[in-house]
Amino acid sequence: MSEKDIEQALVRKAKSMGGIALKFVSPGFDGMPDRLVLFPGRCAAFVEVKAPGKKPRAIQVARHEMLRNMGFPVYVLNDKEKIGEMLDEIQSS
């Protein structure tokens, strides 16, 4: 399973649950997460998508920590089977 497969499954599942998983691009600010997941009711989180067994690079870890310190939830997703659980958690926050 590739990172792209996991990312596409995330987008589909978020949509089926009434939310969106926007591609997040931040030119000139490397290391930001891949997706911004939004649900009605002001539920939002950043999601870094990785292929199974892969981990974020050092710059990504630093950006994730920066976002968490600002109060934003950040998830690292590298398992398609964890998508539903993660989205449920985002929705309940």
N, CA, C and O atoms as a GROMACS GRO file, in nm:
protein
  372
    1MET      N    1   0.085  -0.117   0.000
    1MET     CA    2   0.000   0.000   0.000
    1MET      C    3   0.090   0.124   0.000
    1MET      O    4   0.187   0.132   0.076
    2SER      N    5   0.057   0.219  -0.084
    2SER     CA    6   0.137   0.340  -0.096
    2SER      C    7   0.077   0.455  -0.015
    2SER      O    8  -0.038   0.449   0.030
    3GLU      N    9   0.158   0.558   0.002
    3GLU     CA   10   0.110   0.680   0.069
    3GLU      C   11  -0.011   0.736  -0.006
    3GLU      O   12  -0.108   0.781   0.055
    4LYS      N   13  -0.004   0.734  -0.138
    4LYS     CA   14  -0.114   0.787  -0.220
    4LYS      C   15  -0.244   0.710  -0.194
    4LYS      O   16  -0.350   0.771  -0.186
    5ASP      N   17  -0.236   0.578  -0.181
    5ASP     CA   18  -0.354   0.496  -0.152
    5ASP      C   19  -0.416   0.535  -0.018
    5ASP      O   20  -0.538   0.549  -0.008
    6ILE      N   21  -0.333   0.553   0.083
    6ILE     CA   22  -0.382   0.592   0.215
    6ILE      C   23  -0.445   0.730   0.209
    6ILE      O   24  -0.552   0.753   0.267
    7GLU      N   25  -0.380   0.822   0.139
    7GLU     CA   26  -0.431   0.959   0.129
    7GLU      C   27  -0.566   0.961   0.058
    7GLU      O   28  -0.658   1.032   0.101
    8GLN      N   29  -0.580   0.886  -0.049
    8GLN     CA   30  -0.708   0.881  -0.120
    8GLN      C   31  -0.818   0.820  -0.034
    8GLN      O   32  -0.932   0.866  -0.038
    9ALA      N   33  -0.784   0.718   0.044
    9ALA     CA   34  -0.882   0.657   0.135
    9ALA      C   35  -0.923   0.757   0.243
    9ALA      O   36  -1.040   0.761   0.280
   10LEU      N   37  -0.830   0.835   0.292
   10LEU     CA   38  -0.861   0.939   0.390
   10LEU      C   39  -0.960   1.040   0.333
   10LEU      O   40  -1.058   1.075   0.398
   11VAL      N   41  -0.935   1.087   0.212
   11VAL     CA   42  -1.023   1.185   0.149
   11VAL      C   43  -1.164   1.128   0.133
   11VAL      O   44  -1.263   1.195   0.164
   12ARG      N   45  -1.174   1.005   0.084
   12ARG     CA   46  -1.305   0.940   0.064
   12ARG      C   47  -1.380   0.922   0.196
   12ARG      O   48  -1.499   0.952   0.204
   13LYS      N   49  -1.310   0.874   0.298
   13LYS     CA   50  -1.375   0.848   0.427
   13LYS      C   51  -1.420   0.977   0.493
   13LYS      O   52  -1.530   0.983   0.549
   14ALA      N   53  -1.338   1.080   0.488
   14ALA     CA   54  -1.378   1.209   0.546
   14ALA      C   55  -1.504   1.260   0.478
   14ALA      O   56  -1.596   1.309   0.544
   15LYS      N   57  -1.509   1.250   0.346
   15LYS     CA   58  -1.626   1.295   0.271
   15LYS      C   59  -1.750   1.213   0.309
   15LYS      O   60  -1.858   1.268   0.325
   16SER      N   61  -1.733   1.082   0.322
   16SER     CA   62  -1.848   0.997   0.357
   16SER      C   63  -1.901   1.027   0.497
   16SER      O   64  -2.016   0.996   0.528
   17MET      N   65  -1.817   1.087   0.582
   17MET     CA   66  -1.856   1.122   0.719
   17MET      C   67  -1.903   1.268   0.730
   17MET      O   68  -1.928   1.316   0.840
   18GLY      N   69  -1.914   1.336   0.616
   18GLY     CA   70  -1.963   1.474   0.617
   18GLY      C   71  -1.856   1.581   0.629
   18GLY      O   72  -1.888   1.698   0.652
   19GLY      N   73  -1.732   1.542   0.614
   19GLY     CA   74  -1.622   1.638   0.625
   19GLY      C   75  -1.544   1.650   0.496
   19GLY      O   76  -1.587   1.600   0.391
   20ILE      N   77  -1.431   1.715   0.504
   20ILE     CA   78  -1.341   1.728   0.390
   20ILE      C   79  -1.197   1.712   0.440
   20ILE      O   80  -1.164   1.743   0.554
   21ALA      N   81  -1.112   1.661   0.350
   21ALA     CA   82  -0.969   1.647   0.380
   21ALA      C   83  -0.895   1.722   0.270
   21ALA      O   84  -0.860   1.664   0.167
   22LEU      N   85  -0.871   1.849   0.294
   22LEU     CA   86  -0.810   1.936   0.194
   22LEU      C   87  -0.661   1.913   0.182
   22LEU      O   88  -0.592   1.894   0.283
   23LYS      N   89  -0.611   1.914   0.058
   23LYS     CA   90  -0.466   1.910   0.037
   23LYS      C   91  -0.411   2.041   0.090
   23LYS      O   92  -0.459   2.148   0.053
   24PHE      N   93  -0.311   2.033   0.176
   24PHE     CA   94  -0.256   2.153   0.238
   24PHE      C   95  -0.118   2.178   0.179
   24PHE      O   96  -0.027   2.097   0.194
   25VAL      N   97  -0.104   2.292   0.113
   25VAL     CA   98   0.022   2.329   0.051
   25VAL      C   99   0.064   2.464   0.108
   25VAL      O  100  -0.015   2.558   0.114
   26SER      N  101   0.188   2.472   0.151
   26SER     CA  102   0.239   2.596   0.211
   26SER      C  103   0.374   2.630   0.148
   26SER      O  104   0.479   2.598   0.205
   27PRO      N  105   0.372   2.694   0.031
   27PRO     CA  106   0.498   2.727  -0.037
   27PRO      C  107   0.592   2.808   0.054
   27PRO      O  108   0.549   2.902   0.121
   28GLY      N  109   0.716   2.771   0.054
   28GLY     CA  110   0.816   2.844   0.132
   28GLY      C  111   0.818   2.808   0.280
   28GLY      O  112   0.894   2.867   0.357
   29PHE      N  113   0.736   2.710   0.320
   29PHE     CA  114   0.730   2.670   0.461
   29PHE      C  115   0.728   2.518   0.464
   29PHE      O  116   0.623   2.456   0.486
   30ASP      N  117   0.843   2.458   0.443
   30ASP     CA  118   0.856   2.313   0.432
   30ASP      C  119   0.814   2.240   0.559
   30ASP      O  120   0.821   2.293   0.670
   31GLY      N  121   0.770   2.116   0.539
   31GLY     CA  122   0.742   2.028   0.651
   31GLY      C  123   0.601   2.031   0.705
   31GLY      O  124   0.570   1.962   0.802
   32MET      N  125   0.514   2.111   0.644
   32MET     CA  126   0.376   2.117   0.692
   32MET      C  127   0.303   1.988   0.656
   32MET      O  128   0.336   1.923   0.556
   33PRO      N  129   0.202   1.950   0.736
   33PRO     CA  130   0.128   1.826   0.708
   33PRO      C  131   0.059   1.829   0.572
   33PRO      O  132   0.035   1.935   0.514
   34ASP      N  133   0.027   1.709   0.522
   34ASP     CA  134  -0.030   1.693   0.389
   34ASP      C  135  -0.175   1.738   0.377
   34ASP      O  136  -0.215   1.794   0.275
   35ARG      N  137  -0.254   1.714   0.481
   35ARG     CA  138  -0.398   1.738   0.473
   35ARG      C  139  -0.448   1.817   0.593
   35ARG      O  140  -0.396   1.806   0.704
   36LEU      N  141  -0.550   1.898   0.566
   36LEU     CA  142  -0.624   1.968   0.670
   36LEU      C  143  -0.764   1.907   0.669
   36LEU      O  144  -0.838   1.923   0.573
   37VAL      N  145  -0.799   1.838   0.776
   37VAL     CA  146  -0.929   1.771   0.785
   37VAL      C  147  -1.025   1.860   0.862
   37VAL      O  148  -0.995   1.905   0.973
   38LEU      N  149  -1.141   1.885   0.801
   38LEU     CA  150  -1.242   1.973   0.859
   38LEU      C  151  -1.377   1.901   0.865
   38LEU      O  152  -1.418   1.835   0.770
   39PHE      N  153  -1.445   1.916   0.979
   39PHE     CA  154  -1.580   1.865   0.997
   39PHE      C  155  -1.668   1.978   1.048
   39PHE      O  156  -1.619   2.071   1.111
   40PRO      N  157  -1.800   1.969   1.021
   40PRO     CA  158  -1.890   2.070   1.076
   40PRO      C  159  -1.875   2.080   1.228
   40PRO      O  160  -1.844   1.981   1.295
   41GLY      N  161  -1.896   2.198   1.281
   41GLY     CA  162  -1.886   2.218   1.425
   41GLY      C  163  -1.749   2.260   1.470
   41GLY      O  164  -1.714   2.244   1.587
   42ARG      N  165  -1.670   2.314   1.378
   42ARG     CA  166  -1.537   2.367   1.407
   42ARG      C  167  -1.437   2.259   1.449
   42ARG      O  168  -1.346   2.285   1.528
   43CYS      N  169  -1.453   2.138   1.397
   43CYS     CA  170  -1.358   2.029   1.422
   43CYS      C  171  -1.254   2.032   1.312
   43CYS      O  172  -1.288   2.024   1.194
   44ALA      N  173  -1.128   2.042   1.350
   44ALA     CA  174  -1.021   2.050   1.252
   44ALA      C  175  -0.895   1.984   1.305
   44ALA      O  176  -0.869   1.984   1.426
   45ALA      N  177  -0.817   1.929   1.213
   45ALA     CA  178  -0.689   1.870   1.249
   45ALA      C  179  -0.601   1.862   1.126
   45ALA      O  180  -0.651   1.857   1.013
   46PHE      N  181  -0.471   1.861   1.147
   46PHE     CA  182  -0.375   1.840   1.041
   46PHE      C  183  -0.338   1.692   1.038
   46PHE      O  184  -0.328   1.628   1.142
   47VAL      N  185  -0.318   1.639   0.916
   47VAL     CA  186  -0.282   1.498   0.902
   47VAL      C  187  -0.162   1.485   0.809
   47VAL      O  188  -0.166   1.531   0.694
   48GLU      N  189  -0.058   1.423   0.859
   48GLU     CA  190   0.060   1.387   0.780
   48GLU      C  191   0.040   1.244   0.734
   48GLU      O  192   0.025   1.154   0.817
   49VAL      N  193   0.039   1.220   0.605
   49VAL     CA  194   0.018   1.086   0.551
   49VAL      C  195   0.153   1.027   0.510
   49VAL      O  196   0.233   1.091   0.442
   50LYS      N  197   0.176   0.905   0.554
   50LYS     CA  198   0.300   0.834   0.524
   50LYS      C  199   0.268   0.694   0.475
   50LYS      O  200   0.164   0.638   0.508
   51ALA      N  201   0.357   0.636   0.396
   51ALA     CA  202   0.345   0.497   0.357
   51ALA      C  203   0.365   0.410   0.481
   51ALA      O  204   0.430   0.452   0.576
   52PRO      N  205   0.309   0.290   0.480
   52PRO     CA  206   0.327   0.201   0.596
   52PRO      C  207   0.474   0.185   0.633
   52PRO      O  208   0.560   0.163   0.548
   53GLY      N  209   0.501   0.198   0.763
   53GLY     CA  210   0.636   0.183   0.814
   53GLY      C  211   0.723   0.307   0.802
   53GLY      O  212   0.834   0.309   0.856
   54LYS      N  213   0.676   0.410   0.734
   54LYS     CA  214   0.754   0.534   0.718
   54LYS      C  215   0.722   0.631   0.831
   54LYS      O  216   0.612   0.630   0.887
   55LYS      N  217   0.820   0.713   0.864
   55LYS     CA  218   0.805   0.812   0.971
   55LYS      C  219   0.832   0.951   0.914
   55LYS      O  220   0.899   0.965   0.812
   56PRO      N  221   0.779   1.055   0.981
   56PRO     CA  222   0.804   1.192   0.935
   56PRO      C  223   0.952   1.228   0.941
   56PRO      O  224   1.027   1.179   1.025
   57ARG      N  225   0.993   1.316   0.848
   57ARG     CA  226   1.129   1.369   0.847
   57ARG      C  227   1.145   1.468   0.963
   57ARG      O  228   1.046   1.511   1.022
   58ALA      N  229   1.266   1.503   0.994
   58ALA     CA  230   1.295   1.593   1.108
   58ALA      C  231   1.221   1.726   1.094
   58ALA      O  232   1.166   1.776   1.192
   59ILE      N  233   1.219   1.785   0.974
   59ILE     CA  234   1.149   1.913   0.956
   59ILE      C  235   0.999   1.897   0.977
   59ILE      O  236   0.933   1.988   1.028
   60GLN      N  237   0.945   1.781   0.939
   60GLN     CA  238   0.803   1.756   0.960
   60GLN      C  239   0.772   1.742   1.109
   60GLN      O  240   0.672   1.794   1.158
   61VAL      N  241   0.858   1.672   1.181
   61VAL     CA  242   0.840   1.658   1.326
   61VAL      C  243   0.841   1.796   1.392
   61VAL      O  244   0.760   1.823   1.480
   62ALA      N  245   0.932   1.881   1.349
   62ALA     CA  246   0.940   2.017   1.405
   62ALA      C  247   0.813   2.096   1.376
   62ALA      O  248   0.762   2.166   1.463
   63ARG      N  249   0.761   2.086   1.254
   63ARG     CA  250   0.637   2.158   1.219
   63ARG      C  251   0.518   2.102   1.297
   63ARG      O  252   0.433   2.178   1.343
   64HIS      N  253   0.513   1.973   1.313
   64HIS     CA  254   0.404   1.912   1.389
   64HIS      C  255   0.406   1.964   1.533
   64HIS      O  256   0.302   2.000   1.589
   65GLU      N  257   0.524   1.968   1.591
   65GLU     CA  258   0.537   2.018   1.728
   65GLU      C  259   0.496   2.165   1.736
   65GLU      O  260   0.429   2.205   1.832
   66MET      N  261   0.536   2.246   1.639
   66MET     CA  262   0.497   2.387   1.635
   66MET      C  263   0.345   2.400   1.633
   66MET      O  264   0.288   2.480   1.707
   67LEU      N  265   0.279   2.322   1.547
   67LEU     CA  266   0.133   2.327   1.537
   67LEU      C  267   0.067   2.281   1.666
   67LEU      O  268  -0.030   2.341   1.712
   68ARG      N  269   0.119   2.174   1.725
   68ARG     CA  270   0.064   2.126   1.852
   68ARG      C  271   0.080   2.231   1.962
   68ARG      O  272  -0.011   2.250   2.043
   69ASN      N  273   0.194   2.298   1.965
   69ASN     CA  274   0.216   2.402   2.064
   69ASN      C  275   0.121   2.520   2.046
   69ASN      O  276   0.096   2.595   2.141
   70MET      N  277   0.070   2.536   1.926
   70MET     CA  278  -0.029   2.641   1.898
   70MET      C  279  -0.172   2.593   1.926
   70MET      O  280  -0.267   2.669   1.910
   71GLY      N  281  -0.185   2.467   1.968
   71GLY     CA  282  -0.316   2.414   2.005
   71GLY      C  283  -0.388   2.335   1.897
   71GLY      O  284  -0.505   2.301   1.914
   72PHE      N  285  -0.320   2.304   1.786
   72PHE     CA  286  -0.383   2.229   1.678
   72PHE      C  287  -0.349   2.080   1.689
   72PHE      O  288  -0.233   2.045   1.714
   73PRO      N  289  -0.448   1.994   1.671
   73PRO     CA  290  -0.417   1.852   1.668
   73PRO      C  291  -0.346   1.815   1.538
   73PRO      O  292  -0.381   1.863   1.431
   74VAL      N  293  -0.246   1.729   1.549
   74VAL     CA  294  -0.171   1.680   1.434
   74VAL      C  295  -0.161   1.528   1.445
   74VAL      O  296  -0.120   1.475   1.549
   75TYR      N  297  -0.197   1.460   1.338
   75TYR     CA  298  -0.192   1.314   1.334
   75TYR      C  299  -0.093   1.270   1.226
   75TYR      O  300  -0.078   1.338   1.124
   76VAL      N  301  -0.028   1.158   1.249
   76VAL     CA  302   0.053   1.094   1.147
   76VAL      C  303  -0.019   0.963   1.113
   76VAL      O  304  -0.038   0.877   1.199
   77LEU      N  305  -0.057   0.950   0.987
   77LEU     CA  306  -0.136   0.837   0.941
   77LEU      C  307  -0.053   0.753   0.845
   77LEU      O  308  -0.014   0.800   0.738
   78ASN      N  309  -0.025   0.627   0.883
   78ASN     CA  310   0.049   0.538   0.795
   78ASN      C  311  -0.016   0.400   0.785
   78ASN      O  312   0.047   0.302   0.745
   79ASP      N  313  -0.143   0.395   0.822
   79ASP     CA  314  -0.217   0.269   0.819
   79ASP      C  315  -0.361   0.298   0.779
   79ASP      O  316  -0.434   0.367   0.852
   80LYS      N  317  -0.402   0.246   0.666
   80LYS     CA  318  -0.537   0.269   0.614
   80LYS      C  319  -0.644   0.225   0.714
   80LYS      O  320  -0.752   0.285   0.721
   81GLU      N  321  -0.614   0.123   0.792
   81GLU     CA  322  -0.711   0.070   0.889
   81GLU      C  323  -0.737   0.166   1.004
   81GLU      O  324  -0.835   0.149   1.077
   82LYS      N  325  -0.652   0.266   1.024
   82LYS     CA  326  -0.666   0.361   1.135
   82LYS      C  327  -0.746   0.486   1.097
   82LYS      O  328  -0.771   0.572   1.182
   83ILE      N  329  -0.786   0.498   0.972
   83ILE     CA  330  -0.853   0.620   0.924
   83ILE      C  331  -0.982   0.647   1.000
   83ILE      O  332  -1.002   0.758   1.049
   84GLY      N  333  -1.070   0.548   1.010
   84GLY     CA  334  -1.198   0.568   1.077
   84GLY      C  335  -1.183   0.612   1.222
   84GLY      O  336  -1.249   0.705   1.267
   85GLU      N  337  -1.095   0.545   1.293
   85GLU     CA  338  -1.069   0.578   1.434
   85GLU      C  339  -1.017   0.722   1.448
   85GLU      O  340  -1.060   0.796   1.536
   86MET      N  341  -0.924   0.759   1.361
   86MET     CA  342  -0.868   0.894   1.365
   86MET      C  343  -0.975   0.999   1.335
   86MET      O  344  -0.984   1.100   1.405
   87LEU      N  345  -1.055   0.976   1.232
   87LEU     CA  346  -1.159   1.073   1.197
   87LEU      C  347  -1.266   1.083   1.305
   87LEU      O  348  -1.317   1.192   1.331
   88ASP      N  349  -1.300   0.972   1.369
   88ASP     CA  350  -1.394   0.976   1.482
   88ASP      C  351  -1.339   1.065   1.594
   88ASP      O  352  -1.412   1.142   1.656
   89GLU      N  353  -1.209   1.051   1.620
   89GLU     CA  354  -1.145   1.131   1.724
   89GLU      C  355  -1.147   1.280   1.688
   89GLU      O  356  -1.172   1.365   1.773
   90ILE      N  357  -1.120   1.311   1.561
   90ILE     CA  358  -1.124   1.451   1.517
   90ILE      C  359  -1.264   1.507   1.533
   90ILE      O  360  -1.281   1.618   1.581
   91GLN      N  361  -1.364   1.429   1.491
   91GLN     CA  362  -1.502   1.476   1.500
   91GLN      C  363  -1.546   1.500   1.643
   91GLN      O  364  -1.628   1.589   1.669
   92SER      N  365  -1.494   1.423   1.736
   92SER     CA  366  -1.538   1.436   1.875
   92SER      C  367  -1.461   1.543   1.952
   92SER      O  368  -1.489   1.567   2.069
   93SER      N  369  -1.365   1.606   1.887
   93SER     CA  370  -1.286   1.708   1.959
   93SER      C  371  -1.352   1.844   1.954
   93SER      O  372  -1.300   1.940   2.009
   0.00000   0.00000   0.00000
